[in-house]
Each structure stands twice: as C-alpha cells, then as structure tokens.
C-alpha cells in the first residue's frame, strides 16, 4: 500500500491543478464586455443608419 498512495495523491493533485488551470485560463480569455457602437455615420447617406421597420 505504500507504493499506491503516492501515485494516487499525485494523480489527485494533478487533476485538481489541471481543473484550476483550465478554469483560470477560461476566465482570463473570456470577453464579457459589449462593443461600442459607432453612431457617427450620416443617416441620410447611410444604408444602415436609417433602418425603418413597418413604415412601408
């Protein structure tokens, strides 16, 4: 039993560190901010600046 215990502890520690590393990287690279919308276009000459819904 003295041979099995260090292997199990090592596997458990590696699994815990692996999960922590994956979660840390996921949180670090996730982009949760909304982009700023550029509304500086001229509505008279812009195709998407004057979108009308239901007024036809």
Protein Blocks (a to p, Z undefined) as FASTA:
>chain_A
ZZmmmmmmmmmmmmmmmmmmmmmmmmmmpccbdcdddfkbcfklpmklmccehiZZ
